[in-house]
Amino acid sequence: MKTRKLILIIADIILLSVVIIQGILKTRDGAKYFELKQEPDCITIQTPSETISLVLENDNWFIGDKKYPADKNSVQNLVDALSYIRALDKVASVNENSSIKYELVDGKKISVTASKEGKTLRSLEIGKEATANSHAYITVDGGKDIFVASGTLKSIFDKSTETLRSKSVWNFEQSDISSAAITFADGKSWTASRIGSGENISWNITGSETENVEMDSEKISQMLNSLANVNAVSWYDDNATISSLGGDLLLSAKVGASDKNVSIEIYEIKPSQEALAENSDSDVKTESVFYAKSSETPYIFRVASYVVDKFNKKPQDIAK
């Protein structure tokens, strides 16, 4: 018998043994398992606060009628939790008293439905958490039994549109970033660009205050690489406008990324004199608030100061 064939046979035997052992362990632990063989393309979560609809389109998840992009990792956590539920023990049958006791009633429970191509794969109702280990009381697929389930199902599904929404404004490979043009509120501007690739890279800067600047190739590379990703801290209401939010334009930037250009405008809301006076004798830090708008999203978003620092650079900052 050939060695390769023998190895494959041994591998199959080992795999079969693992499956058998897992089955034995499941039987012995006394738990009941609810597993899905298909992954959903639609998930609906109804919490006491809101109803959230998640839909999969072209390998991307979107939220609600406005199709906000959803955070992929957050949605994958939901899918994983729905696909494998371990019910440790039956605690009661569903009736009015038990539903109230375990908070499986409207206004308290979280209801989750997962479907694929319009067919329901799983329905799950989550009540209050058990006192130990944050386990939750649940019913599955409309069943009449109430189980205590392992894991943190309550916290996994107790979400909002805001927490499930992707915070990514743009996301490129660092090697895709070829240039950045920065324009400040006073009209001064400059551009840093990377030409070529590999060992044939060269650097160029043009614009205000660049005449006597000797570039540091490592610093300019770090600057351009840092612009590959921009994330929001949070999103403002869809109806928010620059005029309604106030503040002053700090800078605008255009970034060359692969075969496209993206842009961002960053605004600063400085602390009011009243706020500064109120905190003058305390340890509370009074800082500016920054927000932005971008070509990559129709929504205005708040940005962290470290994102502002990526763009708020002058030629002297990349000089030797």
C-alpha positions as CSV (number, residue, x, y, z in Angstrom):
1,M,0.0,0.0,0.0
2,K,1.3,3.4,-0.9
3,T,2.4,5.7,1.9
4,R,0.1,8.6,0.8
5,K,-2.9,6.3,0.8
6,L,-2.0,4.9,4.2
7,I,-1.7,8.4,5.6
8,L,-5.1,9.3,4.3
9,I,-6.7,6.2,5.8
10,I,-5.1,6.9,9.2
11,A,-6.3,10.6,9.0
12,D,-9.9,9.4,8.3
13,I,-9.7,7.0,11.3
14,I,-8.5,9.8,13.6
15,L,-11.2,12.1,12.3
16,L,-13.9,9.5,12.8
17,S,-12.6,8.8,16.3
18,V,-12.8,12.5,17.2
19,V,-16.4,12.7,16.0
20,I,-17.4,9.6,18.0
21,I,-15.7,10.9,21.2
22,Q,-17.4,14.3,20.8
23,G,-20.7,12.5,20.4
24,I,-20.1,10.4,23.6
25,L,-19.1,13.5,25.6
26,K,-22.2,15.4,24.4
27,T,-24.4,12.4,25.5
28,R,-22.7,12.2,28.9
29,D,-22.9,15.9,29.8
30,G,-26.7,15.7,29.8
31,A,-27.0,18.9,27.8
32,K,-29.3,19.4,24.8
33,Y,-27.8,20.8,21.7
34,F,-29.4,23.0,19.0
35,E,-27.2,23.2,15.9
36,L,-27.7,24.7,12.4
37,K,-26.3,23.2,9.3
38,Q,-27.0,26.3,7.2
39,E,-25.9,29.9,7.8
40,P,-28.7,32.5,7.7
41,D,-28.9,35.4,5.2
42,C,-31.3,37.4,7.4
43,I,-31.4,37.9,11.2
44,T,-34.1,39.9,13.0
45,I,-33.5,41.0,16.6
46,Q,-36.4,42.4,18.6
47,T,-35.2,44.0,21.9
48,P,-37.4,46.0,24.4
49,S,-35.9,49.1,22.7
50,E,-36.0,48.4,19.0
51,T,-36.3,45.9,16.1
52,I,-33.1,45.4,14.1
53,S,-33.1,43.7,10.7
54,L,-29.8,42.4,9.3
55,V,-29.6,41.2,5.7
56,L,-26.7,39.6,3.8
57,E,-26.1,40.9,0.3
58,N,-23.0,40.0,-1.8
59,D,-21.2,38.7,1.3
60,N,-21.8,42.0,3.2
61,W,-24.3,42.5,6.0
62,F,-26.6,45.6,6.1
63,I,-28.9,47.0,8.8
64,G,-32.5,48.1,8.2
65,D,-34.1,49.9,5.3
66,K,-31.3,52.4,5.1
67,K,-28.8,49.6,4.6
68,Y,-26.2,50.8,7.1
69,P,-23.1,48.6,6.7
70,A,-22.9,46.3,9.6
71,D,-19.8,45.3,11.5
72,K,-18.7,41.9,10.2
73,N,-17.3,40.6,13.4
74,S,-20.3,41.6,15.4
75,V,-22.7,39.8,13.0
76,Q,-20.5,36.8,12.9
77,N,-20.8,36.5,16.7
78,L,-24.6,36.5,16.2
79,V,-24.4,33.8,13.5
80,D,-22.1,31.6,15.6
81,A,-24.4,31.9,18.7
82,L,-27.4,31.0,16.7
83,S,-25.7,28.1,15.0
84,Y,-24.7,26.3,18.2
85,I,-26.8,26.5,21.4
86,R,-26.0,24.4,24.4
87,A,-29.0,24.1,26.7
88,L,-27.7,22.9,30.1
89,D,-31.0,22.0,31.7
90,K,-34.8,22.3,31.3
91,V,-36.1,24.5,34.2
92,A,-39.8,24.8,33.4
93,S,-42.5,24.5,30.8
94,V,-43.8,27.6,29.1
95,N,-46.9,29.1,30.9
96,E,-47.9,32.5,32.1
97,N,-46.1,32.2,35.5
98,S,-42.9,30.7,34.2
99,S,-42.7,33.3,31.4
100,I,-43.0,36.1,33.9
101,K,-40.5,34.5,36.3
102,Y,-37.9,34.0,33.6
103,E,-38.7,37.4,31.8
104,L,-39.8,35.7,28.6
105,V,-42.5,38.3,28.1
106,D,-42.9,41.4,25.9
107,G,-40.9,44.3,27.2
108,K,-38.4,42.0,28.8
109,K,-37.3,39.3,26.4
110,I,-35.1,39.4,23.3
111,S,-36.6,37.6,20.3
112,V,-34.3,36.5,17.5
113,T,-35.3,35.0,14.1
114,A,-32.8,33.7,11.6
115,S,-33.8,32.7,8.1
116,K,-32.3,31.7,4.7
117,E,-34.0,32.5,1.4
118,G,-37.2,33.3,3.3
119,K,-37.2,30.0,5.3
120,T,-36.9,30.2,9.1
121,L,-33.9,28.3,10.4
122,R,-34.1,29.3,14.0
123,S,-36.2,31.3,16.4
124,L,-34.9,32.1,19.8
125,E,-36.3,33.9,22.8
126,I,-33.9,35.1,25.5
127,G,-35.1,36.0,29.0
128,K,-33.2,37.0,32.1
129,E,-29.7,35.9,33.0
130,A,-29.2,33.2,35.5
131,T,-27.4,34.2,38.7
132,A,-24.3,32.1,37.8
133,N,-22.0,32.6,34.9
134,S,-24.3,34.9,33.0
135,H,-26.2,32.0,31.5
136,A,-29.6,32.9,30.1
137,Y,-33.1,31.4,30.2
138,I,-34.3,30.6,26.7
139,T,-36.9,28.9,24.5
140,V,-35.8,27.6,21.1
141,D,-37.8,27.2,17.8
142,G,-41.1,27.9,19.5
143,G,-40.7,25.0,21.9
144,K,-42.7,24.6,25.1
145,D,-39.6,24.1,27.3
146,I,-37.6,26.7,29.0
147,F,-33.9,26.0,29.3
148,V,-30.9,27.5,31.0
149,A,-28.4,27.9,28.2
150,S,-24.6,28.2,28.5
151,G,-22.7,31.2,27.3
152,T,-23.6,34.9,27.3
153,L,-26.6,34.9,24.9
154,K,-28.2,37.8,26.6
155,S,-25.2,40.1,26.1
156,I,-24.6,38.8,22.6
157,F,-28.0,39.7,21.3
158,D,-28.8,42.7,23.5
159,K,-27.6,45.0,20.7
160,S,-28.7,48.2,19.0
161,T,-28.4,49.6,15.5
162,E,-25.5,51.8,16.8
163,T,-23.5,48.9,18.3
164,L,-23.9,46.7,15.3
165,R,-23.2,49.4,12.7
166,S,-19.7,49.3,11.1
167,K,-17.5,52.2,12.2
168,S,-15.3,51.9,9.1
169,V,-15.2,54.9,6.9
170,W,-12.6,53.5,4.5
171,N,-10.2,50.6,4.7
172,F,-7.3,50.0,2.2
173,E,-4.1,48.1,2.1
174,Q,-1.2,50.3,3.2
175,S,0.5,49.6,-0.1
176,D,-2.5,51.1,-2.0
177,I,-1.9,54.6,-0.5
178,S,0.0,56.7,-3.0
179,S,-0.6,60.3,-2.0
180,A,-2.1,62.7,0.5
181,A,-3.0,66.3,-0.2
182,I,-3.7,68.3,3.0
183,T,-5.4,71.7,3.0
184,F,-5.7,73.7,6.2
185,A,-8.4,76.2,7.1
186,D,-6.0,79.1,6.4
187,G,-5.7,78.0,2.8
188,K,-2.2,76.6,3.1
189,S,-1.7,73.2,1.5
190,W,0.8,70.6,0.7
191,T,1.0,67.1,-0.9
192,A,3.1,64.0,-0.1
193,S,3.3,61.3,-2.7
194,R,4.9,57.9,-3.1
195,I,6.0,56.9,-6.6
196,G,6.9,53.4,-7.7
197,S,7.1,50.2,-5.6
198,G,9.5,47.9,-3.9
199,E,13.1,49.0,-4.3
200,N,12.1,51.7,-6.8
201,I,10.1,53.9,-4.5
202,S,10.7,57.6,-4.5
203,W,9.1,60.4,-2.5
204,N,7.9,63.8,-3.4
205,I,6.4,66.8,-1.5
206,T,5.0,70.0,-3.0
207,G,3.1,73.0,-1.7
208,S,3.3,75.5,1.0
209,E,6.4,75.6,3.2
210,T,8.1,72.7,1.5
211,E,10.9,74.6,-0.2
212,N,13.6,74.0,2.4
213,V,12.3,70.7,3.8
214,E,14.5,67.6,3.5
215,M,12.2,64.6,3.6
216,D,12.6,61.7,5.9
217,S,11.5,58.7,3.9
218,E,10.6,56.7,6.9
219,K,8.4,59.4,8.3
220,I,6.6,60.1,5.1
221,S,6.0,56.3,4.6
222,Q,4.6,56.1,8.1
223,M,2.3,59.0,7.5
224,L,0.9,57.6,4.2
225,N,0.5,54.1,5.7
226,S,-1.5,55.5,8.6
227,L,-4.1,56.9,6.2
228,A,-5.1,53.5,5.0
229,N,-7.8,53.1,7.6
230,V,-10.2,55.7,9.0
231,N,-12.9,54.8,11.5
232,A,-15.7,56.7,13.2
233,V,-16.1,56.9,16.9
234,S,-19.8,57.2,16.4
235,W,-22.3,58.3,13.8
236,Y,-24.5,61.4,14.1
237,D,-28.2,61.4,13.3
238,D,-28.9,61.1,9.6
239,N,-30.3,64.6,9.5
240,A,-27.2,66.2,11.1
241,T,-25.5,68.9,9.0
242,I,-22.3,70.9,9.3
243,S,-24.3,74.1,10.1
244,S,-26.4,72.3,12.8
245,L,-23.4,70.8,14.5
246,G,-21.3,74.0,14.4
247,G,-17.6,74.3,14.9
248,D,-14.9,75.3,12.5
249,L,-13.2,73.6,9.6
250,L,-9.8,72.4,10.7
251,L,-8.6,70.8,7.5
252,S,-9.5,68.8,4.4
253,A,-7.6,66.0,2.8
254,K,-7.6,64.0,-0.4
255,V,-6.0,60.5,-0.3
256,G,-4.9,58.6,-3.4
257,A,-5.7,54.9,-2.7
258,S,-5.2,52.3,-5.4
259,D,-7.3,53.4,-8.4
260,K,-9.5,55.9,-6.6
261,N,-9.3,59.1,-4.6
262,V,-11.1,59.5,-1.2
263,S,-11.6,62.7,0.7
264,I,-12.4,63.9,4.2
265,E,-13.2,67.2,5.9
266,I,-12.5,67.5,9.6
267,Y,-14.2,70.1,11.9
268,E,-13.4,71.1,15.4
269,I,-15.8,72.2,18.1
270,K,-13.7,73.9,20.8
271,P,-14.7,73.9,24.4
272,S,-16.8,76.9,25.4
273,Q,-15.6,79.5,27.7
274,E,-18.2,78.4,30.2
275,A,-17.0,74.8,30.1
276,L,-13.4,76.0,30.6
277,A,-14.4,78.1,33.5
278,E,-16.4,75.3,35.2
279,N,-13.5,72.9,35.0
280,S,-10.7,75.3,35.7
281,D,-10.2,74.1,39.3
282,S,-10.8,70.4,38.6
283,D,-9.0,67.4,37.1
284,V,-11.6,67.0,34.4
285,K,-10.1,67.5,30.9
286,T,-11.9,69.9,28.7
287,E,-11.1,69.0,25.1
288,S,-12.2,69.8,21.6
289,V,-14.7,67.5,19.8
290,F,-13.9,66.5,16.2
291,Y,-16.3,65.4,13.5
292,A,-16.0,64.8,9.8
293,K,-17.7,64.1,6.5
294,S,-16.2,62.0,3.8
295,S,-16.7,61.0,0.2
296,E,-17.1,57.4,1.3
297,T,-20.3,57.8,3.4
298,P,-23.3,60.1,3.3
299,Y,-23.3,60.3,7.1
300,I,-21.4,62.7,9.3
301,F,-19.4,61.0,12.0
302,R,-17.4,61.8,15.1
303,V,-13.6,61.1,14.9
304,A,-11.1,60.5,17.7
305,S,-8.2,62.9,18.2
306,Y,-5.7,60.2,17.0
307,V,-7.5,60.2,13.6
308,V,-7.2,64.0,13.4
309,D,-3.5,63.7,14.2
310,K,-3.0,61.4,11.1
311,F,-4.0,64.3,8.9
312,N,-3.0,67.3,10.9
313,K,0.6,67.3,9.8
314,K,2.8,69.9,8.1
315,P,5.9,69.4,6.0
316,Q,8.1,70.0,9.0
317,D,6.6,66.9,10.7
318,I,8.1,64.6,8.0
319,A,11.4,66.4,7.8
320,K,14.7,64.9,8.8
